[in-house]
Amino acid sequence: MTKEQILAQQRADFAVAKFIEEILGSGHIKEYTFDETRDSAIECAKQNIEASSLTEREKHVAKESVDKTVHEIAKIFKKGMIQSGRLIETK
């Protein structure tokens, strides 16, 4: 693993741990924790793509696809969390 991959993985691990801690502790999650979990997952995926043996063009397309897909999934999930009252809006 590259240094960047390791750092991205650690960031993602911490974000997921914080997400779980909040959900199990209070039954709710703060919006910035949700956003950090999403953003760290994207960064982790992008670092793995960067370290792959894909061509530069393939890497670019893969990163764009990851970014778009994760944001769309997170948007749907976040909407459900807000509707269920589980997400505490912090912005």
PDB file of N, CA, C and O in Angstrom:
ATOM      1  N   MET A   1       0.835  -1.189   0.000  1.00  0.00           N
ATOM      2  CA  MET A   1       0.000   0.000   0.000  1.00  0.00           C
ATOM      3  C   MET A   1       0.878   1.251   0.000  1.00  0.00           C
ATOM      4  O   MET A   1       1.943   1.287   0.617  1.00  0.00           O
ATOM      5  N   THR A   2       0.409   2.249  -0.694  1.00  0.00           N
ATOM      6  CA  THR A   2       1.128   3.519  -0.696  1.00  0.00           C
ATOM      7  C   THR A   2       0.810   4.282   0.592  1.00  0.00           C
ATOM      8  O   THR A   2      -0.143   3.965   1.304  1.00  0.00           O
ATOM      9  N   LYS A   3       1.626   5.286   0.869  1.00  0.00           N
ATOM     10  CA  LYS A   3       1.394   6.124   2.048  1.00  0.00           C
ATOM     11  C   LYS A   3       0.007   6.768   1.971  1.00  0.00           C
ATOM     12  O   LYS A   3      -0.710   6.838   2.969  1.00  0.00           O
ATOM     13  N   GLU A   4      -0.358   7.232   0.786  1.00  0.00           N
ATOM     14  CA  GLU A   4      -1.656   7.876   0.595  1.00  0.00           C
ATOM     15  C   GLU A   4      -2.807   6.904   0.833  1.00  0.00           C
ATOM     16  O   GLU A   4      -3.829   7.274   1.412  1.00  0.00           O
ATOM     17  N   GLN A   5      -2.638   5.652   0.381  1.00  0.00           N
ATOM     18  CA  GLN A   5      -3.666   4.641   0.613  1.00  0.00           C
ATOM     19  C   GLN A   5      -3.827   4.370   2.104  1.00  0.00           C
ATOM     20  O   GLN A   5      -4.945   4.266   2.607  1.00  0.00           O
ATOM     21  N   ILE A   6      -2.707   4.258   2.802  1.00  0.00           N
ATOM     22  CA  ILE A   6      -2.747   3.991   4.244  1.00  0.00           C
ATOM     23  C   ILE A   6      -3.458   5.124   4.977  1.00  0.00           C
ATOM     24  O   ILE A   6      -4.314   4.877   5.826  1.00  0.00           O
ATOM     25  N   LEU A   7      -3.104   6.362   4.649  1.00  0.00           N
ATOM     26  CA  LEU A   7      -3.745   7.509   5.296  1.00  0.00           C
ATOM     27  C   LEU A   7      -5.242   7.565   4.985  1.00  0.00           C
ATOM     28  O   LEU A   7      -6.051   7.848   5.868  1.00  0.00           O
ATOM     29  N   ALA A   8      -5.603   7.299   3.741  1.00  0.00           N
ATOM     30  CA  ALA A   8      -7.020   7.306   3.360  1.00  0.00           C
ATOM     31  C   ALA A   8      -7.775   6.196   4.085  1.00  0.00           C
ATOM     32  O   ALA A   8      -8.907   6.396   4.525  1.00  0.00           O
ATOM     33  N   GLN A   9      -7.153   5.033   4.208  1.00  0.00           N
ATOM     34  CA  GLN A   9      -7.787   3.911   4.908  1.00  0.00           C
ATOM     35  C   GLN A   9      -7.977   4.231   6.386  1.00  0.00           C
ATOM     36  O   GLN A   9      -9.023   3.926   6.960  1.00  0.00           O
ATOM     37  N   GLN A  10      -6.972   4.842   7.003  1.00  0.00           N
ATOM     38  CA  GLN A  10      -7.083   5.219   8.412  1.00  0.00           C
ATOM     39  C   GLN A  10      -8.192   6.252   8.612  1.00  0.00           C
ATOM     40  O   GLN A  10      -8.955   6.169   9.574  1.00  0.00           O
ATOM     41  N   ARG A  11      -8.277   7.214   7.711  1.00  0.00           N
ATOM     42  CA  ARG A  11      -9.333   8.230   7.789  1.00  0.00           C
ATOM     43  C   ARG A  11     -10.704   7.570   7.676  1.00  0.00           C
ATOM     44  O   ARG A  11     -11.620   7.893   8.433  1.00  0.00           O
ATOM     45  N   ALA A  12     -10.840   6.649   6.732  1.00  0.00           N
ATOM     46  CA  ALA A  12     -12.114   5.955   6.548  1.00  0.00           C
ATOM     47  C   ALA A  12     -12.457   5.104   7.764  1.00  0.00           C
ATOM     48  O   ALA A  12     -13.606   5.088   8.207  1.00  0.00           O
ATOM     49  N   ASP A  13     -11.473   4.402   8.303  1.00  0.00           N
ATOM     50  CA  ASP A  13     -11.705   3.582   9.498  1.00  0.00           C
ATOM     51  C   ASP A  13     -12.194   4.436  10.664  1.00  0.00           C
ATOM     52  O   ASP A  13     -13.136   4.063  11.363  1.00  0.00           O
ATOM     53  N   PHE A  14     -11.548   5.584  10.870  1.00  0.00           N
ATOM     54  CA  PHE A  14     -11.940   6.474  11.958  1.00  0.00           C
ATOM     55  C   PHE A  14     -13.357   7.008  11.741  1.00  0.00           C
ATOM     56  O   PHE A  14     -14.151   7.069  12.680  1.00  0.00           O
ATOM     57  N   ALA A  15     -13.668   7.391  10.514  1.00  0.00           N
ATOM     58  CA  ALA A  15     -14.995   7.929  10.210  1.00  0.00           C
ATOM     59  C   ALA A  15     -16.081   6.886  10.451  1.00  0.00           C
ATOM     60  O   ALA A  15     -17.130   7.200  11.014  1.00  0.00           O
ATOM     61  N   VAL A  16     -15.838   5.656  10.032  1.00  0.00           N
ATOM     62  CA  VAL A  16     -16.817   4.585  10.247  1.00  0.00           C
ATOM     63  C   VAL A  16     -16.982   4.311  11.738  1.00  0.00           C
ATOM     64  O   VAL A  16     -18.100   4.115  12.214  1.00  0.00           O
ATOM     65  N   ALA A  17     -15.875   4.298  12.476  1.00  0.00           N
ATOM     66  CA  ALA A  17     -15.944   4.079  13.923  1.00  0.00           C
ATOM     67  C   ALA A  17     -16.772   5.175  14.599  1.00  0.00           C
ATOM     68  O   ALA A  17     -17.581   4.890  15.481  1.00  0.00           O
ATOM     69  N   LYS A  18     -16.568   6.422  14.184  1.00  0.00           N
ATOM     70  CA  LYS A  18     -17.325   7.547  14.748  1.00  0.00           C
ATOM     71  C   LYS A  18     -18.805   7.423  14.393  1.00  0.00           C
ATOM     72  O   LYS A  18     -19.669   7.684  15.230  1.00  0.00           O
ATOM     73  N   PHE A  19     -19.097   7.029  13.163  1.00  0.00           N
ATOM     74  CA  PHE A  19     -20.475   6.828  12.708  1.00  0.00           C
ATOM     75  C   PHE A  19     -21.161   5.787  13.589  1.00  0.00           C
ATOM     76  O   PHE A  19     -22.265   6.011  14.086  1.00  0.00           O
ATOM     77  N   ILE A  20     -20.501   4.654  13.777  1.00  0.00           N
ATOM     78  CA  ILE A  20     -21.061   3.567  14.589  1.00  0.00           C
ATOM     79  C   ILE A  20     -21.229   4.008  16.043  1.00  0.00           C
ATOM     80  O   ILE A  20     -22.249   3.720  16.670  1.00  0.00           O
ATOM     81  N   GLU A  21     -20.237   4.700  16.570  1.00  0.00           N
ATOM     82  CA  GLU A  21     -20.300   5.188  17.950  1.00  0.00           C
ATOM     83  C   GLU A  21     -21.518   6.094  18.159  1.00  0.00           C
ATOM     84  O   GLU A  21     -22.232   5.956  19.152  1.00  0.00           O
ATOM     85  N   GLU A  22     -21.749   7.001  17.241  1.00  0.00           N
ATOM     86  CA  GLU A  22     -22.889   7.914  17.370  1.00  0.00           C
ATOM     87  C   GLU A  22     -24.217   7.179  17.245  1.00  0.00           C
ATOM     88  O   GLU A  22     -25.133   7.415  18.032  1.00  0.00           O
ATOM     89  N   ILE A  23     -24.325   6.299  16.270  1.00  0.00           N
ATOM     90  CA  ILE A  23     -25.571   5.551  16.055  1.00  0.00           C
ATOM     91  C   ILE A  23     -25.882   4.661  17.256  1.00  0.00           C
ATOM     92  O   ILE A  23     -27.020   4.623  17.722  1.00  0.00           O
ATOM     93  N   LEU A  24     -24.874   3.944  17.759  1.00  0.00           N
ATOM     94  CA  LEU A  24     -25.107   3.048  18.892  1.00  0.00           C
ATOM     95  C   LEU A  24     -25.304   3.817  20.194  1.00  0.00           C
ATOM     96  O   LEU A  24     -26.044   3.376  21.072  1.00  0.00           O
ATOM     97  N   GLY A  25     -24.649   4.953  20.317  1.00  0.00           N
ATOM     98  CA  GLY A  25     -24.743   5.729  21.551  1.00  0.00           C
ATOM     99  C   GLY A  25     -26.067   6.443  21.725  1.00  0.00           C
ATOM    100  O   GLY A  25     -26.698   6.344  22.777  1.00  0.00           O
ATOM    101  N   SER A  26     -26.488   7.160  20.702  1.00  0.00           N
ATOM    102  CA  SER A  26     -27.697   7.980  20.835  1.00  0.00           C
ATOM    103  C   SER A  26     -28.817   7.584  19.877  1.00  0.00           C
ATOM    104  O   SER A  26     -29.953   8.037  20.011  1.00  0.00           O
ATOM    105  N   GLY A  27     -28.483   6.739  18.916  1.00  0.00           N
ATOM    106  CA  GLY A  27     -29.466   6.395  17.892  1.00  0.00           C
ATOM    107  C   GLY A  27     -29.529   7.415  16.771  1.00  0.00           C
ATOM    108  O   GLY A  27     -30.322   7.284  15.838  1.00  0.00           O
ATOM    109  N   HIS A  28     -28.679   8.439  16.872  1.00  0.00           N
ATOM    110  CA  HIS A  28     -28.641   9.512  15.876  1.00  0.00           C
ATOM    111  C   HIS A  28     -27.211   9.710  15.387  1.00  0.00           C
ATOM    112  O   HIS A  28     -26.255   9.254  16.015  1.00  0.00           O
ATOM    113  N   ILE A  29     -27.086  10.390  14.270  1.00  0.00           N
ATOM    114  CA  ILE A  29     -25.762  10.720  13.741  1.00  0.00           C
ATOM    115  C   ILE A  29     -25.750  12.191  13.345  1.00  0.00           C
ATOM    116  O   ILE A  29     -26.725  12.712  12.804  1.00  0.00           O
ATOM    117  N   LYS A  30     -24.646  12.838  13.621  1.00  0.00           N
ATOM    118  CA  LYS A  30     -24.495  14.243  13.242  1.00  0.00           C
ATOM    119  C   LYS A  30     -24.201  14.318  11.743  1.00  0.00           C
ATOM    120  O   LYS A  30     -23.528  13.454  11.182  1.00  0.00           O
ATOM    121  N   GLU A  31     -24.717  15.360  11.116  1.00  0.00           N
ATOM    122  CA  GLU A  31     -24.555  15.506   9.668  1.00  0.00           C
ATOM    123  C   GLU A  31     -23.085  15.539   9.259  1.00  0.00           C
ATOM    124  O   GLU A  31     -22.717  14.937   8.250  1.00  0.00           O
ATOM    125  N   TYR A  32     -22.244  16.229  10.018  1.00  0.00           N
ATOM    126  CA  TYR A  32     -20.833  16.297   9.620  1.00  0.00           C
ATOM    127  C   TYR A  32     -20.153  14.938   9.757  1.00  0.00           C
ATOM    128  O   TYR A  32     -19.204  14.655   9.026  1.00  0.00           O
ATOM    129  N   THR A  33     -20.617  14.092  10.679  1.00  0.00           N
ATOM    130  CA  THR A  33     -20.065  12.735  10.768  1.00  0.00           C
ATOM    131  C   THR A  33     -20.481  11.934   9.538  1.00  0.00           C
ATOM    132  O   THR A  33     -19.674  11.198   8.970  1.00  0.00           O
ATOM    133  N   PHE A  34     -21.730  12.077   9.132  1.00  0.00           N
ATOM    134  CA  PHE A  34     -22.221  11.420   7.924  1.00  0.00           C
ATOM    135  C   PHE A  34     -21.391  11.854   6.721  1.00  0.00           C
ATOM    136  O   PHE A  34     -20.937  11.024   5.934  1.00  0.00           O
ATOM    137  N   ASP A  35     -21.199  13.168   6.587  1.00  0.00           N
ATOM    138  CA  ASP A  35     -20.451  13.702   5.448  1.00  0.00           C
ATOM    139  C   ASP A  35     -18.995  13.244   5.461  1.00  0.00           C
ATOM    140  O   ASP A  35     -18.438  12.929   4.409  1.00  0.00           O
ATOM    141  N   GLU A  36     -18.378  13.204   6.628  1.00  0.00           N
ATOM    142  CA  GLU A  36     -16.983  12.753   6.727  1.00  0.00           C
ATOM    143  C   GLU A  36     -16.867  11.278   6.352  1.00  0.00           C
ATOM    144  O   GLU A  36     -15.900  10.874   5.706  1.00  0.00           O
ATOM    145  N   THR A  37     -17.846  10.479   6.752  1.00  0.00           N
ATOM    146  CA  THR A  37     -17.836   9.055   6.393  1.00  0.00           C
ATOM    147  C   THR A  37     -17.913   8.900   4.879  1.00  0.00           C
ATOM    148  O   THR A  37     -17.171   8.113   4.292  1.00  0.00           O
ATOM    149  N   ARG A  38     -18.805   9.643   4.255  1.00  0.00           N
ATOM    150  CA  ARG A  38     -18.935   9.619   2.788  1.00  0.00           C
ATOM    151  C   ARG A  38     -17.648  10.079   2.112  1.00  0.00           C
ATOM    152  O   ARG A  38     -17.135   9.409   1.215  1.00  0.00           O
ATOM    153  N   ASP A  39     -17.133  11.220   2.544  1.00  0.00           N
ATOM    154  CA  ASP A  39     -15.945  11.789   1.906  1.00  0.00           C
ATOM    155  C   ASP A  39     -14.714  10.912   2.087  1.00  0.00           C
ATOM    156  O   ASP A  39     -13.891  10.797   1.178  1.00  0.00           O
ATOM    157  N   SER A  40     -14.585  10.296   3.250  1.00  0.00           N
ATOM    158  CA  SER A  40     -13.418   9.435   3.477  1.00  0.00           C
ATOM    159  C   SER A  40     -13.513   8.154   2.650  1.00  0.00           C
ATOM    160  O   SER A  40     -12.493   7.628   2.205  1.00  0.00           O
ATOM    161  N   ALA A  41     -14.723   7.654   2.443  1.00  0.00           N
ATOM    162  CA  ALA A  41     -14.893   6.474   1.591  1.00  0.00           C
ATOM    163  C   ALA A  41     -14.511   6.795   0.150  1.00  0.00           C
ATOM    164  O   ALA A  41     -13.872   5.988  -0.525  1.00  0.00           O
ATOM    165  N   ILE A  42     -14.903   7.969  -0.312  1.00  0.00           N
ATOM    166  CA  ILE A  42     -14.544   8.397  -1.666  1.00  0.00           C
ATOM    167  C   ILE A  42     -13.032   8.515  -1.797  1.00  0.00           C
ATOM    168  O   ILE A  42     -12.451   8.024  -2.765  1.00  0.00           O
ATOM    169  N   GLU A  43     -12.396   9.158  -0.835  1.00  0.00           N
ATOM    170  CA  GLU A  43     -10.940   9.338  -0.883  1.00  0.00           C
ATOM    171  C   GLU A  43     -10.217   7.993  -0.867  1.00  0.00           C
ATOM    172  O   GLU A  43      -9.240   7.801  -1.591  1.00  0.00           O
ATOM    173  N   CYS A  44     -10.694   7.072  -0.047  1.00  0.00           N
ATOM    174  CA  CYS A  44     -10.084   5.743   0.022  1.00  0.00           C
ATOM    175  C   CYS A  44     -10.184   5.041  -1.341  1.00  0.00           C
ATOM    176  O   CYS A  44      -9.208   4.465  -1.823  1.00  0.00           O
ATOM    177  N   ALA A  45     -11.348   5.094  -1.940  1.00  0.00           N
ATOM    178  CA  ALA A  45     -11.532   4.474  -3.255  1.00  0.00           C
ATOM    179  C   ALA A  45     -10.640   5.125  -4.301  1.00  0.00           C
ATOM    180  O   ALA A  45     -10.046   4.434  -5.128  1.00  0.00           O
ATOM    181  N   LYS A  46     -10.543   6.444  -4.270  1.00  0.00           N
ATOM    182  CA  LYS A  46      -9.708   7.150  -5.244  1.00  0.00           C
ATOM    183  C   LYS A  46      -8.230   6.811  -5.070  1.00  0.00           C
ATOM    184  O   LYS A  46      -7.510   6.687  -6.061  1.00  0.00           O
ATOM    185  N   GLN A  47      -7.770   6.660  -3.845  1.00  0.00           N
ATOM    186  CA  GLN A  47      -6.372   6.291  -3.616  1.00  0.00           C
ATOM    187  C   GLN A  47      -6.099   4.877  -4.126  1.00  0.00           C
ATOM    188  O   GLN A  47      -5.029   4.609  -4.672  1.00  0.00           O
ATOM    189  N   ASN A  48      -7.056   3.980  -3.949  1.00  0.00           N
ATOM    190  CA  ASN A  48      -6.890   2.623  -4.471  1.00  0.00           C
ATOM    191  C   ASN A  48      -6.860   2.626  -5.997  1.00  0.00           C
ATOM    192  O   ASN A  48      -6.097   1.878  -6.608  1.00  0.00           O
ATOM    193  N   ILE A  49      -7.679   3.456  -6.602  1.00  0.00           N
ATOM    194  CA  ILE A  49      -7.669   3.592  -8.065  1.00  0.00           C
ATOM    195  C   ILE A  49      -6.324   4.137  -8.520  1.00  0.00           C
ATOM    196  O   ILE A  49      -5.736   3.629  -9.475  1.00  0.00           O
ATOM    197  N   GLU A  50      -5.837   5.165  -7.841  1.00  0.00           N
ATOM    198  CA  GLU A  50      -4.563   5.792  -8.204  1.00  0.00           C
ATOM    199  C   GLU A  50      -3.412   4.790  -8.143  1.00  0.00           C
ATOM    200  O   GLU A  50      -2.494   4.849  -8.961  1.00  0.00           O
ATOM    201  N   ALA A  51      -3.458   3.878  -7.185  1.00  0.00           N
ATOM    202  CA  ALA A  51      -2.384   2.896  -7.022  1.00  0.00           C
ATOM    203  C   ALA A  51      -2.524   1.700  -7.973  1.00  0.00           C
ATOM    204  O   ALA A  51      -1.638   0.847  -8.035  1.00  0.00           O
ATOM    205  N   SER A  52      -3.621   1.643  -8.700  1.00  0.00           N
ATOM    206  CA  SER A  52      -3.855   0.515  -9.604  1.00  0.00           C
ATOM    207  C   SER A  52      -3.011   0.635 -10.871  1.00  0.00           C
ATOM    208  O   SER A  52      -2.329   1.636 -11.093  1.00  0.00           O
ATOM    209  N   SER A  53      -3.075  -0.393 -11.679  1.00  0.00           N
ATOM    210  CA  SER A  53      -2.300  -0.413 -12.924  1.00  0.00           C
ATOM    211  C   SER A  53      -3.116   0.081 -14.124  1.00  0.00           C
ATOM    212  O   SER A  53      -2.758  -0.184 -15.271  1.00  0.00           O
ATOM    213  N   LEU A  54      -4.194   0.786 -13.861  1.00  0.00           N
ATOM    214  CA  LEU A  54      -4.996   1.347 -14.942  1.00  0.00           C
ATOM    215  C   LEU A  54      -4.230   2.460 -15.653  1.00  0.00           C
ATOM    216  O   LEU A  54      -3.292   3.036 -15.103  1.00  0.00           O
ATOM    217  N   THR A  55      -4.642   2.746 -16.873  1.00  0.00           N
ATOM    218  CA  THR A  55      -4.063   3.892 -17.580  1.00  0.00           C
ATOM    219  C   THR A  55      -4.548   5.174 -16.902  1.00  0.00           C
ATOM    220  O   THR A  55      -5.502   5.146 -16.124  1.00  0.00           O
ATOM    221  N   GLU A  56      -3.899   6.280 -17.193  1.00  0.00           N
ATOM    222  CA  GLU A  56      -4.305   7.551 -16.585  1.00  0.00           C
ATOM    223  C   GLU A  56      -5.748   7.898 -16.953  1.00  0.00           C
ATOM    224  O   GLU A  56      -6.501   8.392 -16.114  1.00  0.00           O
ATOM    225  N   ARG A  57      -6.127   7.646 -18.182  1.00  0.00           N
ATOM    226  CA  ARG A  57      -7.507   7.918 -18.617  1.00  0.00           C
ATOM    227  C   ARG A  57      -8.488   7.032 -17.853  1.00  0.00           C
ATOM    228  O   ARG A  57      -9.523   7.512 -17.393  1.00  0.00           O
ATOM    229  N   GLU A  58      -8.174   5.749 -17.715  1.00  0.00           N
ATOM    230  CA  GLU A  58      -9.043   4.830 -16.978  1.00  0.00           C
ATOM    231  C   GLU A  58      -9.163   5.247 -15.511  1.00  0.00           C
ATOM    232  O   GLU A  58     -10.239   5.164 -14.919  1.00  0.00           O
ATOM    233  N   LYS A  59      -8.052   5.695 -14.935  1.00  0.00           N
ATOM    234  CA  LYS A  59      -8.077   6.168 -13.543  1.00  0.00           C
ATOM    235  C   LYS A  59      -9.005   7.372 -13.412  1.00  0.00           C
ATOM    236  O   LYS A  59      -9.806   7.453 -12.480  1.00  0.00           O
ATOM    237  N   HIS A  60      -8.889   8.297 -14.346  1.00  0.00           N
ATOM    238  CA  HIS A  60      -9.726   9.503 -14.316  1.00  0.00           C
ATOM    239  C   HIS A  60     -11.209   9.133 -14.386  1.00  0.00           C
ATOM    240  O   HIS A  60     -12.017   9.635 -13.605  1.00  0.00           O
ATOM    241  N   VAL A  61     -11.554   8.265 -15.310  1.00  0.00           N
ATOM    242  CA  VAL A  61     -12.946   7.836 -15.480  1.00  0.00           C
ATOM    243  C   VAL A  61     -13.430   7.099 -14.229  1.00  0.00           C
ATOM    244  O   VAL A  61     -14.548   7.329 -13.769  1.00  0.00           O
ATOM    245  N   ALA A  62     -12.600   6.222 -13.683  1.00  0.00           N
ATOM    246  CA  ALA A  62     -12.976   5.464 -12.488  1.00  0.00           C
ATOM    247  C   ALA A  62     -13.202   6.386 -11.295  1.00  0.00           C
ATOM    248  O   ALA A  62     -14.160   6.208 -10.542  1.00  0.00           O
ATOM    249  N   LYS A  63     -12.325   7.368 -11.121  1.00  0.00           N
ATOM    250  CA  LYS A  63     -12.480   8.315 -10.004  1.00  0.00           C
ATOM    251  C   LYS A  63     -13.765   9.128 -10.143  1.00  0.00           C
ATOM    252  O   LYS A  63     -14.483   9.333  -9.164  1.00  0.00           O
ATOM    253  N   GLU A  64     -14.049   9.586 -11.347  1.00  0.00           N
ATOM    254  CA  GLU A  64     -15.288  10.339 -11.578  1.00  0.00           C
ATOM    255  C   GLU A  64     -16.511   9.475 -11.291  1.00  0.00           C
ATOM    256  O   GLU A  64     -17.485   9.938 -10.700  1.00  0.00           O
ATOM    257  N   SER A  65     -16.450   8.224 -11.713  1.00  0.00           N
ATOM    258  CA  SER A  65     -17.557   7.298 -11.496  1.00  0.00           C
ATOM    259  C   SER A  65     -17.776   7.044 -10.006  1.00  0.00           C
ATOM    260  O   SER A  65     -18.912   7.051  -9.533  1.00  0.00           O
ATOM    261  N   VAL A  66     -16.695   6.821  -9.273  1.00  0.00           N
ATOM    262  CA  VAL A  66     -16.789   6.606  -7.825  1.00  0.00           C
ATOM    263  C   VAL A  66     -17.407   7.828  -7.162  1.00  0.00           C
ATOM    264  O   VAL A  66     -18.327   7.704  -6.354  1.00  0.00           O
ATOM    265  N   ASP A  67     -16.909   8.988  -7.497  1.00  0.00           N
ATOM    266  CA  ASP A  67     -17.395  10.227  -6.895  1.00  0.00           C
ATOM    267  C   ASP A  67     -18.893  10.402  -7.132  1.00  0.00           C
ATOM    268  O   ASP A  67     -19.648  10.677  -6.200  1.00  0.00           O
ATOM    269  N   LYS A  68     -19.312  10.243  -8.367  1.00  0.00           N
ATOM    270  CA  LYS A  68     -20.720  10.423  -8.722  1.00  0.00           C
ATOM    271  C   LYS A  68     -21.605   9.379  -8.046  1.00  0.00           C
ATOM    272  O   LYS A  68     -22.648   9.716  -7.486  1.00  0.00           O
ATOM    273  N   THR A  69     -21.197   8.130  -8.096  1.00  0.00           N
ATOM    274  CA  THR A  69     -21.996   7.046  -7.536  1.00  0.00           C
ATOM    275  C   THR A  69     -22.142   7.172  -6.028  1.00  0.00           C
ATOM    276  O   THR A  69     -23.249   7.059  -5.502  1.00  0.00           O
ATOM    277  N   VAL A  70     -21.042   7.405  -5.331  1.00  0.00           N
ATOM    278  CA  VAL A  70     -21.095   7.513  -3.870  1.00  0.00           C
ATOM    279  C   VAL A  70     -21.941   8.716  -3.453  1.00  0.00           C
ATOM    280  O   VAL A  70     -22.718   8.621  -2.503  1.00  0.00           O
ATOM    281  N   HIS A  71     -21.802   9.833  -4.142  1.00  0.00           N
ATOM    282  CA  HIS A  71     -22.618  10.997  -3.796  1.00  0.00           C
ATOM    283  C   HIS A  71     -24.111  10.723  -4.010  1.00  0.00           C
ATOM    284  O   HIS A  71     -24.934  11.150  -3.200  1.00  0.00           O
ATOM    285  N   GLU A  72     -24.466  10.027  -5.071  1.00  0.00           N
ATOM    286  CA  GLU A  72     -25.874   9.705  -5.326  1.00  0.00           C
ATOM    287  C   GLU A  72     -26.428   8.765  -4.258  1.00  0.00           C
ATOM    288  O   GLU A  72     -27.533   8.973  -3.756  1.00  0.00           O
ATOM    289  N   ILE A  73     -25.663   7.733  -3.911  1.00  0.00           N
ATOM    290  CA  ILE A  73     -26.102   6.791  -2.878  1.00  0.00           C
ATOM    291  C   ILE A  73     -26.226   7.505  -1.536  1.00  0.00           C
ATOM    292  O   ILE A  73     -27.211   7.322  -0.820  1.00  0.00           O
ATOM    293  N   ALA A  74     -25.232   8.314  -1.196  1.00  0.00           N
ATOM    294  CA  ALA A  74     -25.247   9.041   0.078  1.00  0.00           C
ATOM    295  C   ALA A  74     -26.424  10.013   0.144  1.00  0.00           C
ATOM    296  O   ALA A  74     -27.027  10.186   1.203  1.00  0.00           O
ATOM    297  N   LYS A  75     -26.749  10.639  -0.969  1.00  0.00           N
ATOM    298  CA  LYS A  75     -27.874  11.582  -1.016  1.00  0.00           C
ATOM    299  C   LYS A  75     -29.182  10.869  -0.670  1.00  0.00           C
ATOM    300  O   LYS A  75     -29.991  11.386   0.101  1.00  0.00           O
ATOM    301  N   ILE A  76     -29.382   9.692  -1.238  1.00  0.00           N
ATOM    302  CA  ILE A  76     -30.587   8.903  -0.970  1.00  0.00           C
ATOM    303  C   ILE A  76     -30.610   8.451   0.489  1.00  0.00           C
ATOM    304  O   ILE A  76     -31.634   8.557   1.164  1.00  0.00           O
ATOM    305  N   PHE A  77     -29.473   7.948   0.967  1.00  0.00           N
ATOM    306  CA  PHE A  77     -29.371   7.469   2.341  1.00  0.00           C
ATOM    307  C   PHE A  77     -29.584   8.618   3.329  1.00  0.00           C
ATOM    308  O   PHE A  77     -30.289   8.466   4.326  1.00  0.00           O
ATOM    309  N   LYS A  78     -28.972   9.760   3.043  1.00  0.00           N
ATOM    310  CA  LYS A  78     -29.092  10.928   3.925  1.00  0.00           C
ATOM    311  C   LYS A  78     -30.549  11.392   3.999  1.00  0.00           C
ATOM    312  O   LYS A  78     -31.033  11.741   5.076  1.00  0.00           O
ATOM    313  N   LYS A  79     -31.238  11.399   2.877  1.00  0.00           N
ATOM    314  CA  LYS A  79     -32.646  11.791   2.853  1.00  0.00           C
ATOM    315  C   LYS A  79     -33.464  10.872   3.755  1.00  0.00           C
ATOM    316  O   LYS A  79     -34.325  11.335   4.503  1.00  0.00           O
ATOM    317  N   GLY A  80     -33.198   9.579   3.683  1.00  0.00           N
ATOM    318  CA  GLY A  80     -33.891   8.617   4.539  1.00  0.00           C
ATOM    319  C   GLY A  80     -33.575   8.822   6.010  1.00  0.00           C
ATOM    320  O   GLY A  80     -34.449   8.700   6.868  1.00  0.00           O
ATOM    321  N   MET A  81     -32.305   9.137   6.297  1.00  0.00           N
ATOM    322  CA  MET A  81     -31.899   9.391   7.683  1.00  0.00           C
ATOM    323  C   MET A  81     -32.604  10.638   8.223  1.00  0.00           C
ATOM    324  O   MET A  81     -33.031  10.653   9.377  1.00  0.00           O
ATOM    325  N   ILE A  82     -32.727  11.668   7.409  1.00  0.00           N
ATOM    326  CA  ILE A  82     -33.415  12.896   7.833  1.00  0.00           C
ATOM    327  C   ILE A  82     -34.898  12.612   8.064  1.00  0.00           C
ATOM    328  O   ILE A  82     -35.463  13.041   9.070  1.00  0.00           O
ATOM    329  N   GLN A  83     -35.525  11.895   7.143  1.00  0.00           N
ATOM    330  CA  GLN A  83     -36.952  11.586   7.267  1.00  0.00           C
ATOM    331  C   GLN A  83     -37.247  10.724   8.488  1.00  0.00           C
ATOM    332  O   GLN A  83     -38.308  10.852   9.098  1.00  0.00           O
ATOM    333  N   SER A  84     -36.317   9.850   8.844  1.00  0.00           N
ATOM    334  CA  SER A  84     -36.523   8.975  10.002  1.00  0.00           C
ATOM    335  C   SER A  84     -36.177   9.663  11.320  1.00  0.00           C
ATOM    336  O   SER A  84     -36.422   9.122  12.399  1.00  0.00           O
ATOM    337  N   GLY A  85     -35.604  10.861  11.219  1.00  0.00           N
ATOM    338  CA  GLY A  85     -35.221  11.581  12.425  1.00  0.00           C
ATOM    339  C   GLY A  85     -33.914  11.113  13.032  1.00  0.00           C
ATOM    340  O   GLY A  85     -33.597  11.468  14.167  1.00  0.00           O
ATOM    341  N   ARG A  86     -33.153  10.326  12.298  1.00  0.00           N
ATOM    342  CA  ARG A  86     -31.889   9.784  12.802  1.00  0.00           C
ATOM    343  C   ARG A  86     -30.691  10.685  12.542  1.00  0.00           C
ATOM    344  O   ARG A  86     -29.638  10.508  13.156  1.00  0.00           O
ATOM    345  N   LEU A  87     -30.838  11.649  11.641  1.00  0.00           N
ATOM    346  CA  LEU A  87     -29.730  12.537  11.294  1.00  0.00           C
ATOM    347  C   LEU A  87     -29.939  13.893  11.951  1.00  0.00           C
ATOM    348  O   LEU A  87     -30.990  14.516  11.801  1.00  0.00           O
ATOM    349  N   ILE A  88     -28.936  14.335  12.671  1.00  0.00           N
ATOM    350  CA  ILE A  88     -28.974  15.646  13.306  1.00  0.00           C
ATOM    351  C   ILE A  88     -28.259  16.612  12.377  1.00  0.00           C
ATOM    352  O   ILE A  88     -27.045  16.524  12.199  1.00  0.00           O
ATOM    353  N   GLU A  89     -29.005  17.529  11.789  1.00  0.00           N
ATOM    354  CA  GLU A  89     -28.415  18.481  10.848  1.00  0.00           C
ATOM    355  C   GLU A  89     -27.539  19.471  11.599  1.00  0.00           C
ATOM    356  O   GLU A  89     -27.966  20.074  12.583  1.00  0.00           O
ATOM    357  N   THR A  90     -26.305  19.631  11.123  1.00  0.00           N
ATOM    358  CA  THR A  90     -25.331  20.469  11.826  1.00  0.00           C
ATOM    359  C   THR A  90     -24.796  21.596  10.971  1.00  0.00           C
ATOM    360  O   THR A  90     -23.886  22.305  11.400  1.00  0.00           O
ATOM    361  N   LYS A  91     -25.323  21.785   9.788  1.00  0.00           N
ATOM    362  CA  LYS A  91     -24.807  22.844   8.911  1.00  0.00           C
ATOM    363  C   LYS A  91     -25.642  24.081   9.009  1.00  0.00           C
ATOM    364  O   LYS A  91     -25.355  25.074   8.340  1.00  0.00           O
TER     365      LYS A  91
END
